[in-house]
């Protein structure tokens, strides 16, 4: 699972570089597009913590 998340982060970085987004645009891309991955990881951690 970690490899897929790392690959998705690479894709976001590649997208930012190809679109010449700049520093702020790259930050926004990583913030917005990576927020869903963070939610997925948090959900798995919460399920493990609660024993579900």
C-alpha distance matrix in Angstrom:
0.0 3.8 5.4 5.3 6.5 8.8 9.9 10.8 12.7 14.4 15.5 16.9 18.7 20.0 21.3 23.0 24.6 25.9 27.3 29.0 27.9 29.3 28.1 28.4 26.9 23.8 23.5 23.9 21.3 18.7 19.9 20.0 17.0 14.6 16.1 14.3 10.8 12.6 13.9 10.8 9.7 13.4 13.7 11.3 13.2 16.4 16.0 15.3 18.3 20.6 19.8 19.3
3.8 0.0 3.8 5.4 5.1 6.1 8.5 9.9 10.6 12.3 14.2 15.4 16.5 18.3 19.9 21.2 22.6 24.3 25.8 27.1 26.0 27.0 25.6 26.1 24.9 21.7 21.2 22.1 19.7 16.7 18.2 18.9 16.2 13.3 15.3 14.3 10.5 11.8 14.0 11.6 9.7 13.4 14.7 12.6 13.6 17.1 17.4 16.5 18.9 21.6 21.3 21.3
5.4 3.8 0.0 3.8 5.5 5.1 6.1 8.6 9.8 10.4 12.3 14.3 15.2 16.3 18.3 20.0 20.9 22.3 24.3 25.7 25.1 26.3 25.3 26.2 24.7 21.3 21.6 22.5 19.7 17.1 19.2 19.8 16.6 14.4 17.0 15.9 12.4 14.3 16.7 14.3 13.0 16.7 17.9 15.9 17.3 20.7 20.8 20.0 22.6 25.2 24.7 24.5
5.3 5.4 3.8 0.0 3.8 5.4 5.0 6.2 8.6 9.7 10.5 12.4 14.2 15.1 16.4 18.4 19.8 20.8 22.5 24.3 23.6 25.2 24.5 25.0 23.1 20.1 20.5 20.8 17.8 15.6 17.6 17.5 14.1 12.4 14.9 13.3 10.2 12.9 14.8 12.3 12.0 15.8 16.5 15.1 17.0 20.1 20.1 20.0 22.6 24.9 24.6 23.8
6.5 5.1 5.5 3.8 0.0 3.8 5.4 5.1 6.3 8.6 9.8 10.6 12.4 14.2 15.2 16.7 18.4 19.9 21.2 22.7 21.5 22.8 21.8 22.1 20.5 17.4 17.3 17.7 15.0 12.4 14.1 14.5 11.4 9.1 11.6 10.6 7.2 9.6 12.0 10.2 9.6 13.2 14.6 13.7 15.2 18.2 18.8 18.9 21.1 23.5 23.7 23.1
8.8 6.1 5.1 5.4 3.8 0.0 3.8 5.4 5.1 6.3 8.7 9.9 10.5 12.3 14.2 15.4 16.5 18.3 20.0 21.1 20.3 21.3 20.2 21.1 19.8 16.3 16.6 17.8 15.1 12.3 14.7 15.7 12.8 10.5 13.7 13.5 10.2 12.1 15.1 13.7 12.7 16.0 17.9 16.9 17.8 21.1 22.0 21.6 23.6 26.3 26.5 26.3
9.9 8.5 6.1 5.0 5.4 3.8 0.0 3.8 5.4 5.0 6.3 8.7 9.8 10.4 12.3 14.3 15.2 16.3 18.3 19.9 19.6 21.1 20.7 21.7 19.7 16.5 17.5 18.3 15.0 13.1 15.9 16.3 12.8 11.6 15.0 14.3 11.6 14.3 16.9 15.2 15.0 18.5 19.9 18.9 20.5 23.6 24.1 24.0 26.3 28.8 28.8 28.1
10.8 9.9 8.6 6.2 5.1 5.4 3.8 0.0 3.8 5.3 5.0 6.3 8.6 9.7 10.5 12.4 14.2 15.2 16.5 18.4 17.5 19.4 19.0 19.4 17.2 14.3 15.2 15.3 12.0 10.3 13.0 12.8 9.2 8.5 11.8 11.1 8.9 11.9 14.3 13.1 13.6 16.8 18.1 17.8 19.6 22.2 22.9 23.4 25.6 27.7 28.1 27.2
12.7 10.6 9.8 8.6 6.3 5.1 5.4 3.8 0.0 3.8 5.4 5.0 6.2 8.6 9.8 10.6 12.3 14.2 15.4 16.6 15.5 16.7 15.9 16.6 14.9 11.6 12.2 13.1 10.1 7.8 10.8 11.6 8.7 7.4 11.1 11.6 9.4 11.4 14.5 14.1 14.0 16.8 18.8 18.8 19.8 22.5 23.8 24.1 25.8 28.3 29.0 28.5
14.4 12.3 10.4 9.7 8.6 6.3 5.0 5.3 3.8 0.0 3.8 5.4 5.0 6.1 8.5 9.8 10.5 12.1 14.2 15.3 15.1 16.4 16.1 17.5 15.6 12.2 13.7 15.0 11.9 10.2 13.7 14.5 11.6 11.0 14.7 15.1 13.0 15.2 18.2 17.6 17.4 20.4 22.3 22.0 23.2 26.0 27.1 27.2 29.1 31.6 32.1 31.6
15.5 14.2 12.3 10.5 9.8 8.7 6.3 5.0 5.4 3.8 0.0 3.8 5.4 5.0 6.1 8.6 9.8 10.4 12.1 14.1 13.9 16.1 16.4 17.4 14.8 12.0 14.0 14.4 10.8 10.2 13.7 13.5 10.3 10.8 14.5 14.4 13.0 15.8 18.3 17.6 18.2 21.2 22.6 22.7 24.3 26.9 27.8 28.3 30.3 32.5 33.0 32.1
16.9 15.4 14.3 12.4 10.6 9.9 8.7 6.3 5.0 5.4 3.8 0.0 3.8 5.4 5.0 6.2 8.6 10.0 10.6 12.3 11.2 13.3 13.4 13.8 11.3 8.5 10.4 10.6 7.0 6.6 10.1 10.1 7.4 8.3 11.9 12.6 11.9 14.2 16.7 16.8 17.5 20.0 21.7 22.3 23.7 25.9 27.3 28.1 29.7 31.8 32.8 31.9
18.7 16.5 15.2 14.2 12.4 10.5 9.8 8.6 6.2 5.0 5.4 3.8 0.0 3.8 5.4 5.1 6.2 8.6 10.0 10.6 10.1 11.4 11.4 12.8 10.9 7.5 9.8 11.3 8.4 7.7 11.5 12.5 10.5 10.8 14.4 15.7 14.6 16.3 19.3 19.6 19.7 22.2 24.3 24.7 25.6 28.1 29.7 30.1 31.5 34.0 35.0 34.4
20.0 18.3 16.3 15.1 14.2 12.3 10.4 9.7 8.6 6.1 5.0 5.4 3.8 0.0 3.8 5.4 5.1 6.1 8.5 9.8 10.6 12.4 13.5 15.1 12.6 9.9 12.9 13.9 10.8 11.0 14.7 15.1 12.7 13.6 17.3 18.0 17.0 19.3 22.0 21.9 22.3 25.0 26.8 27.0 28.3 30.9 32.1 32.6 34.3 36.7 37.4 36.6
21.3 19.9 18.3 16.4 15.2 14.2 12.3 10.5 9.8 8.5 6.1 5.0 5.4 3.8 0.0 3.8 5.5 5.3 6.1 8.5 8.6 11.4 13.0 13.8 10.6 8.8 12.0 12.0 8.7 10.1 13.5 13.1 10.9 12.9 16.1 16.7 16.6 19.0 21.2 21.4 22.5 24.9 26.4 27.1 28.6 30.8 32.0 33.0 34.6 36.7 37.6 36.6
23.0 21.2 20.0 18.4 16.7 15.4 14.3 12.4 10.6 9.8 8.6 6.2 5.1 5.4 3.8 0.0 3.8 5.6 5.3 6.1 5.4 7.8 9.2 10.2 7.4 5.5 9.0 9.6 7.1 8.7 11.9 12.3 11.2 12.8 15.9 17.4 17.3 19.1 21.6 22.4 23.1 25.1 27.1 28.0 29.1 31.2 32.8 33.7 35.0 37.2 38.4 37.6
24.6 22.6 20.9 19.8 18.4 16.5 15.2 14.2 12.3 10.5 9.8 8.6 6.2 5.1 5.5 3.8 0.0 3.8 5.5 5.2 6.6 8.1 10.0 12.1 9.9 8.0 11.6 12.9 10.7 11.8 15.3 16.0 14.7 16.0 19.3 20.7 20.2 22.0 24.7 25.3 25.7 27.9 30.0 30.7 31.6 34.0 35.6 36.2 37.5 39.9 41.0 40.3
25.9 24.3 22.3 20.8 19.9 18.3 16.3 15.2 14.2 12.1 10.4 10.0 8.6 6.1 5.3 5.6 3.8 0.0 3.8 5.5 7.9 10.4 13.0 14.7 11.8 10.7 14.5 15.0 12.4 14.2 17.5 17.4 15.9 17.8 21.0 21.9 21.7 23.9 26.3 26.7 27.5 29.9 31.6 32.3 33.6 35.9 37.2 38.0 39.6 41.8 42.7 41.8
27.3 25.8 24.3 22.5 21.2 20.0 18.3 16.5 15.4 14.2 12.1 10.6 10.0 8.5 6.1 5.3 5.5 3.8 0.0 3.8 5.4 8.7 11.7 12.6 9.4 9.4 13.1 12.9 10.9 13.5 16.2 15.9 14.9 17.4 20.1 21.2 21.7 23.7 25.8 26.6 27.7 29.7 31.4 32.5 33.8 35.8 37.3 38.4 39.8 41.7 43.0 41.9
29.0 27.1 25.7 24.3 22.7 21.1 19.9 18.4 16.6 15.3 14.1 12.3 10.6 9.8 8.5 6.1 5.2 5.5 3.8 0.0 3.8 5.7 9.1 10.7 8.4 8.6 12.2 12.9 11.7 13.9 16.6 17.0 16.6 18.6 21.3 23.0 23.3 24.8 27.2 28.3 29.0 30.9 32.9 34.0 35.0 37.0 38.8 39.7 40.8 43.0 44.4 43.6
27.9 26.0 25.1 23.6 21.5 20.3 19.6 17.5 15.5 15.1 13.9 11.2 10.1 10.6 8.6 5.4 6.6 7.9 5.4 3.8 0.0 3.8 6.7 7.3 4.7 5.7 9.0 9.3 8.7 11.2 13.4 13.9 14.1 16.1 18.4 20.5 21.1 22.3 24.6 26.0 26.8 28.3 30.4 31.8 32.6 34.4 36.4 37.5 38.3 40.4 42.1 41.3
29.3 27.0 26.3 25.2 22.8 21.3 21.1 19.4 16.7 16.4 16.1 13.3 11.4 12.4 11.4 7.8 8.1 10.4 8.7 5.7 3.8 0.0 3.8 5.7 5.3 6.0 8.5 10.0 10.4 12.1 14.1 15.4 16.1 17.4 19.6 22.2 22.6 23.2 25.8 27.5 27.8 29.1 31.6 33.0 33.3 35.1 37.4 38.3 38.9 41.2 43.0 42.5
28.1 25.6 25.3 24.5 21.8 20.2 20.7 19.0 15.9 16.1 16.4 13.4 11.4 13.5 13.0 9.2 10.0 13.0 11.7 9.1 6.7 3.8 0.0 3.8 5.5 5.2 6.2 8.7 10.0 10.7 12.2 14.3 15.4 16.1 18.0 21.0 21.2 21.3 24.0 25.9 25.9 27.0 29.7 31.1 31.1 32.9 35.4 36.1 36.5 38.9 40.8 40.6
28.4 26.1 26.2 25.0 22.1 21.1 21.7 19.4 16.6 17.5 17.4 13.8 12.8 15.1 13.8 10.2 12.1 14.7 12.6 10.7 7.3 5.7 3.8 0.0 3.8 5.4 5.0 6.2 8.6 9.9 10.4 12.2 14.0 15.0 16.3 19.4 20.2 20.1 22.5 24.8 25.1 25.7 28.4 30.1 30.2 31.6 34.2 35.2 35.4 37.5 39.7 39.3
26.9 24.9 24.7 23.1 20.5 19.8 19.7 17.2 14.9 15.6 14.8 11.3 10.9 12.6 10.6 7.4 9.9 11.8 9.4 8.4 4.7 5.3 5.5 3.8 0.0 3.8 5.4 5.1 6.1 8.6 9.7 10.5 11.8 13.6 15.2 17.8 18.8 19.3 21.5 23.5 24.2 25.2 27.5 29.2 29.7 31.2 33.5 34.7 35.2 37.2 39.1 38.5
23.8 21.7 21.3 20.1 17.4 16.3 16.5 14.3 11.6 12.2 12.0 8.5 7.5 9.9 8.8 5.5 8.0 10.7 9.4 8.6 5.7 6.0 5.2 5.4 3.8 0.0 3.8 5.4 5.1 6.2 8.5 10.0 10.4 11.5 13.8 16.3 16.6 17.3 19.9 21.5 21.9 23.2 25.7 27.0 27.5 29.3 31.5 32.4 33.1 35.3 37.0 36.5
23.5 21.2 21.6 20.5 17.3 16.6 17.5 15.2 12.2 13.7 14.0 10.4 9.8 12.9 12.0 9.0 11.6 14.5 13.1 12.2 9.0 8.5 6.2 5.0 5.4 3.8 0.0 3.8 5.5 5.2 6.0 8.6 10.0 10.3 11.9 15.0 15.5 15.3 17.9 20.0 20.2 21.0 23.7 25.3 25.4 26.9 29.5 30.4 30.7 32.9 34.9 34.6
23.9 22.1 22.5 20.8 17.7 17.8 18.3 15.3 13.1 15.0 14.4 10.6 11.3 13.9 12.0 9.6 12.9 15.0 12.9 12.9 9.3 10.0 8.7 6.2 5.1 5.4 3.8 0.0 3.8 5.5 5.0 6.0 8.2 9.6 10.5 13.4 14.7 14.8 16.8 19.1 19.9 20.5 22.8 24.8 25.2 26.4 28.8 30.2 30.6 32.4 34.5 33.8
21.3 19.7 19.7 17.8 15.0 15.1 15.0 12.0 10.1 11.9 10.8 7.0 8.4 10.8 8.7 7.1 10.7 12.4 10.9 11.7 8.7 10.4 10.0 8.6 6.1 5.1 5.5 3.8 0.0 3.8 5.5 5.4 5.7 7.8 9.7 11.9 12.8 13.9 15.9 17.6 18.6 19.8 21.8 23.5 24.4 25.9 27.8 29.2 30.0 31.9 33.6 32.7
18.7 16.7 17.1 15.6 12.4 12.3 13.1 10.3 7.8 10.2 10.2 6.6 7.7 11.0 10.1 8.7 11.8 14.2 13.5 13.9 11.2 12.1 10.7 9.9 8.6 6.2 5.2 5.5 3.8 0.0 3.8 5.7 5.5 5.4 7.9 10.5 10.5 11.1 13.8 15.4 15.8 17.1 19.5 20.9 21.4 23.2 25.3 26.3 27.1 29.3 30.9 30.3
19.9 18.2 19.2 17.6 14.1 14.7 15.9 13.0 10.8 13.7 13.7 10.1 11.5 14.7 13.5 11.9 15.3 17.5 16.2 16.6 13.4 14.1 12.2 10.4 9.7 8.5 6.0 5.0 5.5 3.8 0.0 3.8 5.9 5.5 6.0 9.4 10.3 9.9 12.1 14.5 15.1 15.6 18.0 19.9 20.2 21.5 23.9 25.2 25.6 27.5 29.6 29.0
20.0 18.9 19.8 17.5 14.5 15.7 16.3 12.8 11.6 14.5 13.5 10.1 12.5 15.1 13.1 12.3 16.0 17.4 15.9 17.0 13.9 15.4 14.3 12.2 10.5 10.0 8.6 6.0 5.4 5.7 3.8 0.0 3.8 5.6 5.4 7.7 9.8 10.3 11.5 13.7 15.2 15.8 17.5 19.7 20.7 21.6 23.6 25.4 26.1 27.6 29.5 28.5
17.0 16.2 16.6 14.1 11.4 12.8 12.8 9.2 8.7 11.6 10.3 7.4 10.5 12.7 10.9 11.2 14.7 15.9 14.9 16.6 14.1 16.1 15.4 14.0 11.8 10.4 10.0 8.2 5.7 5.5 5.9 3.8 0.0 3.8 5.6 6.4 7.7 9.5 11.0 12.2 13.9 15.3 16.7 18.4 19.8 21.2 22.8 24.4 25.6 27.2 28.7 27.5
14.6 13.3 14.4 12.4 9.1 10.5 11.6 8.5 7.4 11.0 10.8 8.3 10.8 13.6 12.9 12.8 16.0 17.8 17.4 18.6 16.1 17.4 16.1 15.0 13.6 11.5 10.3 9.6 7.8 5.4 5.5 5.6 3.8 0.0 3.8 5.4 5.2 6.3 8.8 10.0 10.8 12.4 14.4 15.7 16.7 18.4 20.2 21.5 22.5 24.5 26.0 25.2
16.1 15.3 17.0 14.9 11.6 13.7 15.0 11.8 11.1 14.7 14.5 11.9 14.4 17.3 16.1 15.9 19.3 21.0 20.1 21.3 18.4 19.6 18.0 16.3 15.2 13.8 11.9 10.5 9.7 7.9 6.0 5.4 5.6 3.8 0.0 3.8 5.4 5.1 6.3 8.8 10.0 10.4 12.3 14.5 15.3 16.3 18.4 20.0 20.7 22.3 24.2 23.3
14.3 14.3 15.9 13.3 10.6 13.5 14.3 11.1 11.6 15.1 14.4 12.6 15.7 18.0 16.7 17.4 20.7 21.9 21.2 23.0 20.5 22.2 21.0 19.4 17.8 16.3 15.0 13.4 11.9 10.5 9.4 7.7 6.4 5.4 3.8 0.0 3.8 5.4 5.0 6.3 8.8 9.8 10.5 12.6 14.3 15.3 16.6 18.6 19.8 21.1 22.6 21.2
10.8 10.5 12.4 10.2 7.2 10.2 11.6 8.9 9.4 13.0 13.0 11.9 14.6 17.0 16.6 17.3 20.2 21.7 21.7 23.3 21.1 22.6 21.2 20.2 18.8 16.6 15.5 14.7 12.8 10.5 10.3 9.8 7.7 5.2 5.4 3.8 0.0 3.8 5.4 5.1 6.3 8.6 9.9 10.9 12.5 14.3 15.5 16.8 18.4 20.1 21.3 20.3
12.6 11.8 14.3 12.9 9.6 12.1 14.3 11.9 11.4 15.2 15.8 14.2 16.3 19.3 19.0 19.1 22.0 23.9 23.7 24.8 22.3 23.2 21.3 20.1 19.3 17.3 15.3 14.8 13.9 11.1 9.9 10.3 9.5 6.3 5.1 5.4 3.8 0.0 3.8 5.4 5.2 6.1 8.5 10.0 10.5 12.1 14.2 15.4 16.2 18.2 19.8 19.3
13.9 14.0 16.7 14.8 12.0 15.1 16.9 14.3 14.5 18.2 18.3 16.7 19.3 22.0 21.2 21.6 24.7 26.3 25.8 27.2 24.6 25.8 24.0 22.5 21.5 19.9 17.9 16.8 15.9 13.8 12.1 11.5 11.0 8.8 6.3 5.0 5.4 3.8 0.0 3.8 5.5 5.0 6.1 8.7 9.8 10.4 12.2 14.2 15.0 16.3 18.1 17.0
10.8 11.6 14.3 12.3 10.2 13.7 15.2 13.1 14.1 17.6 17.6 16.8 19.6 21.9 21.4 22.4 25.3 26.7 26.6 28.3 26.0 27.5 25.9 24.8 23.5 21.5 20.0 19.1 17.6 15.4 14.5 13.7 12.2 10.0 8.8 6.3 5.1 5.4 3.8 0.0 3.8 5.5 5.1 6.4 8.7 10.0 10.8 12.5 14.3 15.6 16.6 15.3
9.7 9.7 13.0 12.0 9.6 12.7 15.0 13.6 14.0 17.4 18.2 17.5 19.7 22.3 22.5 23.1 25.7 27.5 27.7 29.0 26.8 27.8 25.9 25.1 24.2 21.9 20.2 19.9 18.6 15.8 15.1 15.2 13.9 10.8 10.0 8.8 6.3 5.2 5.5 3.8 0.0 3.8 5.4 5.2 6.2 8.7 10.0 10.7 12.2 14.3 15.4 14.9
13.4 13.4 16.7 15.8 13.2 16.0 18.5 16.8 16.8 20.4 21.2 20.0 22.2 25.0 24.9 25.1 27.9 29.9 29.7 30.9 28.3 29.1 27.0 25.7 25.2 23.2 21.0 20.5 19.8 17.1 15.6 15.8 15.3 12.4 10.4 9.8 8.6 6.1 5.0 5.5 3.8 0.0 3.8 5.4 5.1 6.1 8.5 9.8 10.3 12.1 14.0 13.8
13.7 14.7 17.9 16.5 14.6 17.9 19.9 18.1 18.8 22.3 22.6 21.7 24.3 26.8 26.4 27.1 30.0 31.6 31.4 32.9 30.4 31.6 29.7 28.4 27.5 25.7 23.7 22.8 21.8 19.5 18.0 17.5 16.7 14.4 12.3 10.5 9.9 8.5 6.1 5.1 5.4 3.8 0.0 3.8 5.4 5.2 6.2 8.6 9.8 10.6 12.1 11.0
11.3 12.6 15.9 15.1 13.7 16.9 18.9 17.8 18.8 22.0 22.7 22.3 24.7 27.0 27.1 28.0 30.7 32.3 32.5 34.0 31.8 33.0 31.1 30.1 29.2 27.0 25.3 24.8 23.5 20.9 19.9 19.7 18.4 15.7 14.5 12.6 10.9 10.0 8.7 6.4 5.2 5.4 3.8 0.0 3.8 5.5 5.2 6.2 8.6 10.0 10.5 9.8
13.2 13.6 17.3 17.0 15.2 17.8 20.5 19.6 19.8 23.2 24.3 23.7 25.6 28.3 28.6 29.1 31.6 33.6 33.8 35.0 32.6 33.3 31.1 30.2 29.7 27.5 25.4 25.2 24.4 21.4 20.2 20.7 19.8 16.7 15.3 14.3 12.5 10.5 9.8 8.7 6.2 5.1 5.4 3.8 0.0 3.8 5.5 5.1 6.0 8.6 9.8 10.4
16.4 17.1 20.7 20.1 18.2 21.1 23.6 22.2 22.5 26.0 26.9 25.9 28.1 30.9 30.8 31.2 34.0 35.9 35.8 37.0 34.4 35.1 32.9 31.6 31.2 29.3 26.9 26.4 25.9 23.2 21.5 21.6 21.2 18.4 16.3 15.3 14.3 12.1 10.4 10.0 8.7 6.1 5.2 5.5 3.8 0.0 3.8 5.4 5.0 6.1 8.4 8.6
16.0 17.4 20.8 20.1 18.8 22.0 24.1 22.9 23.8 27.1 27.8 27.3 29.7 32.1 32.0 32.8 35.6 37.2 37.3 38.8 36.4 37.4 35.4 34.2 33.5 31.5 29.5 28.8 27.8 25.3 23.9 23.6 22.8 20.2 18.4 16.6 15.5 14.2 12.2 10.8 10.0 8.5 6.2 5.2 5.5 3.8 0.0 3.8 5.5 5.3 6.0 5.2
15.3 16.5 20.0 20.0 18.9 21.6 24.0 23.4 24.1 27.2 28.3 28.1 30.1 32.6 33.0 33.7 36.2 38.0 38.4 39.7 37.5 38.3 36.1 35.2 34.7 32.4 30.4 30.2 29.2 26.3 25.2 25.4 24.4 21.5 20.0 18.6 16.8 15.4 14.2 12.5 10.7 9.8 8.6 6.2 5.1 5.4 3.8 0.0 3.8 5.5 5.1 6.4
18.3 18.9 22.6 22.6 21.1 23.6 26.3 25.6 25.8 29.1 30.3 29.7 31.5 34.3 34.6 35.0 37.5 39.6 39.8 40.8 38.3 38.9 36.5 35.4 35.2 33.1 30.7 30.6 30.0 27.1 25.6 26.1 25.6 22.5 20.7 19.8 18.4 16.2 15.0 14.3 12.2 10.3 9.8 8.6 6.0 5.0 5.5 3.8 0.0 3.8 5.5 7.9
20.6 21.6 25.2 24.9 23.5 26.3 28.8 27.7 28.3 31.6 32.5 31.8 34.0 36.7 36.7 37.2 39.9 41.8 41.7 43.0 40.4 41.2 38.9 37.5 37.2 35.3 32.9 32.4 31.9 29.3 27.5 27.6 27.2 24.5 22.3 21.1 20.1 18.2 16.3 15.6 14.3 12.1 10.6 10.0 8.6 6.1 5.3 5.5 3.8 0.0 3.8 5.6
19.8 21.3 24.7 24.6 23.7 26.5 28.8 28.1 29.0 32.1 33.0 32.8 35.0 37.4 37.6 38.4 41.0 42.7 43.0 44.4 42.1 43.0 40.8 39.7 39.1 37.0 34.9 34.5 33.6 30.9 29.6 29.5 28.7 26.0 24.2 22.6 21.3 19.8 18.1 16.6 15.4 14.0 12.1 10.5 9.8 8.4 6.0 5.1 5.5 3.8 0.0 3.8
19.3 21.3 24.5 23.8 23.1 26.3 28.1 27.2 28.5 31.6 32.1 31.9 34.4 36.6 36.6 37.6 40.3 41.8 41.9 43.6 41.3 42.5 40.6 39.3 38.5 36.5 34.6 33.8 32.7 30.3 29.0 28.5 27.5 25.2 23.3 21.2 20.3 19.3 17.0 15.3 14.9 13.8 11.0 9.8 10.4 8.6 5.2 6.4 7.9 5.6 3.8 0.0
